[in-house]
Amino acid sequence: MKKKTWLIVIAAIAVLLIGWLWSSYNRLITASEAVDGQWAQVEAQYQRRLDLIPNLVATVQGVMNQEQEVFGKLAEARANYSGAASVNEKAAAAGQVETALSRLLVVMENYPELKSSESANTLMAQLEGTENRVNVERGRFNDQVKSYNIMIKRFPTNILAGMYGFSDKIYFEAASGAENAPAVKLN
């Protein structure tokens, strides 16, 4: 009777351990997918921004042709974003887009005919809304990354995470130099 009781206890422990492993693995997968899904939301907002920029540039170019450098930087930044492969590369390229876009906005402020253009004003309002969405989605992404990173570091899930190759996800951080306002030289 004693041997049978021990077998039942061992079987119960094995079932609990398997259940814990199964549910922990599924939680890790869910958290990892949540981070990836949230990054997709950030990218969707980046794409919206990139889709609006050519229309804004075309509107501004119609009024002022002498600011070709600003337009070139915007086109280059958009191309860099399109060619980026990793989250870090895309975040860096998005920073380049933001820098070039802020230069364009400064240039636009110096041209009264642009301020009165309904097309430019409409596009600017859409771009401003998109920028707000980008910031919200970046914050949500970082929240998901935080939750995931905490999960894979806590004991005993960290053992399972290490066994199956779950590693830290990287937070979205502002591009270096983002704290400095862009300088625009109008000749």
CORBEL-V709818 format. One line per field, one symbol per residue. burial: + if it has 9 or more other ideal C-beta (glycine too) atoms within 8 Angstrom, else -. A space follows every 50 residues. Layout:
BEGIN
burial->???
END
This chain:
BEGIN
burial->--------------------+--++-++--++-++-+++-++++++-+++ -++-+++-+++-++--+--++-++++++-++--+----++++++++++++ ++++++++--+--++-+--++-++-++--++-++--++-++++++++++- ++----++-++-------+--+--+--+---------
END
